[in-house]
Amino acid sequence: MSRRPLLFLDVDGPLNPYAARPERRPEGCTTIRVPVHDRPRPLRIWLNPAHGPALLGLGYDLCWATTWMDTANEWIAPVVGLPELPYVDFGDRLFAERPDGVHWKTEAIVAYAEGRPFAWVDDEQGAPDGVFVTARHPGPALLHHVNPRLGLREGDFVALAEFAAALRT
């Protein structure tokens, strides 16, 4: 088993700045169109090909934590320069709202980590998620919010690198 921390990656928000102004593709991004079975038009996705190499260089074991689940390996990974990654399978908990305000991904991510240190980049985390992780995860964890209008930026990579470096000391 790897001694490196896990890095849980959300797609929409961190890698795909979906909330950016629709008429302005973010700098460095390329556009892909993904067919979706229940939509008349393909879904527009903006991805930055530099993100994959930057993420691989951070010292984490990467894992998808996204509604895309295993399809992130088909559509997202090749564009951003990532290999096939494991993913958190949210199963029947996908989009299941919780009465305590904890995001529907949080419990599954904590279970997947099995006590390993982890960072989680997402645009939907809130204070209840931090409380849940602190109460139920014995290892260090960083819940890092990414602005969905901007996606991952230099400051986000710095924060992730600093967290990983602190775990090595």
Beta strands, then each sheet from edge to edge (+ up, - down):
strand 1: 6-9
strand 2: 30-34
strand 3: 43-47
strand 4: 61-64
strand 5: 118-122
strand 6: 141-145
sheet 1: 4+ 1+ 5+ 6+
sheet 2: 2+ 3-
end
